[in-house]
Amino acid sequence: MEILFTLFILLLCLLLYFYNKYVYIFDKNLKDYPAPPQVPILGHTLDFVSGKGFLDVLLSYTHKYGDIVRIRPGPIRQLLLTSNYKLFEAVLSNAKITKKSADYKFFHRWLGTGLLTSDGAKWKKHRQIITPTFHFQILENFVDVFEKNGKILTKQLEKHLNEDSVNVYGFVNLCALDIICEAAMGTSVKAQENMNSEYVRSVKDLLDTLMGRIFSPYKMIDFIYFFTEDYKKEMKALQVIHSYTRNVIKSRQAAINSGEFEQKTKKNFLDLLLAANEQQMTLEEIREEVDTFMFAGHDTTASTISFALFCLANHPDEQARVYREQKDIFGDDFKRAVTFQDLKKMKYLEYVIKETLRLYPVGPFFSRELDKDVPFAGKVLPKGLTITLFIYAMHRNPEYFPDPEKFNPSRFETFDGKMPFAFVPFGAGPRNCLGQKFAMLEMLSVVSRVVRTYKILPSIPRHEINVAAQVVLISTNGMRMRFEKRSEFSRK
Ligand code: HEM
């Protein structure tokens, strides 16, 4: 009896501790921020399982309650959903707020604690080692990789010329996978030509299972997830992907040891990492970083290129302007390979890609967890709080982007950077996207190749996209358009 009583008291103390830590202190500090109606214990969880879609739920909160909203997506967790400029600035410009929120844990089995998912000393050390490998000059090495795979993409699309409606996303996704594999590891998985290869299938399976987990209220819980078919599928895919990466690392390391590396003029990220490493990272840590590039650098560019092509298909005047720019750069020799210098000249196409990223940011929101109290606007944001930066809503704020729903690339001609946190598709501050320059060059190269080869037209019937937040922002019903071969010297 005495033991039971002691256990009861211990449990009570534990509950009081958690209540005080996560509920009382949060409520006390955040009470002035509005919160949608919630149910006891579950908070707002039911809204997220209502079938309405994550992005739509968050948008409805923002529209109804303003640019800082208090949300409780479970019994103890609280977060502030924000599209408030000052709060964006306070979080993103603070070099001490670098901790990722708990949501990133789903990626740990694949990426371990690589750059995207790590925190603290490990993240800082690895970021320092890896940053020089993304230097703009080094990126010149990859122009051939973009060119080669962009060309294969146009060949794949050729098989669908004059069809009324082609869903471009699958084709672009395989192209982006080929590019990142070659750039990150120097190996060619030939995804575009052989989409049934074991590696390509495993990447797809892994992304599918991750997505299924993040948005399922029960698969989120480890104990339940371990008994699902998805778990088995994930483990099988991980085995294939990890052993592929490990084998490539081993053979690269052997090449370096044999002196072969010195003679190589075009080095991939893995070569550069191994060379810069000087025993600071273990081979397993290098594996985590290479897998991180594979993940962070694949669906992201695929989604943006597809949205950009969709926008061009549906805005013929903008496409004509991009095409004119291509004419100015390539003259009548549209078939020649693109160079690094050419890509730097594609200013208008860059505005098109930026405008695409404004309307369709790949990561429509991302979060930080505060590891200390942070003063903000006369209040204290308590330690442990998750701040979810709602990029999608920020990018559609008419104060910074007049007529925000309109696809208008020209707005970037005069976007002067005075409000740097209003446009942050690549994040900002110490944890910004390491691959952003690489990504921009890749996207310029691939879109340029498609526009030079084909006139992109709206599908028949015209396609309405259904935008949703999955692992990245995508259109759940595909991105449909039509392609028409351009005549050699067409000026339209
Ligand atoms: C359209 C393309 C891309 C977009 C919009 C994008 C966006 C982002 C964003 C928003 C973050 C910050 C996430 C957060 O703070 O939680 C991020 C981080 C990161 N991205 Fe990208 N990304 C793109 C392509 C790439 C590519 C091609 C690579 C690599 C080749 C890459 C590598 C990374 C890495 C390593 C990080 C983690 C940086 C750190 O935490 O230190 N990304 N990206």
Boltz pocket constraint, residues with backbone or C-beta under 6 A from the ligand:
constraints:
  - pocket:
      binder: B
      contacts: [[A, 115], [A, 116], [A, 117], [A, 127], [A, 292], [A, 293], [A, 296], [A, 297], [A, 298], [A, 300], [A, 301], [A, 304], [A, 357], [A, 361], [A, 362], [A, 363], [A, 366], [A, 367], [A, 424], [A, 425], [A, 426], [A, 427], [A, 430], [A, 431], [A, 432], [A, 433], [A, 434], [A, 435], [A, 436], [A, 438], [A, 439]]
      max_distance: 6.0
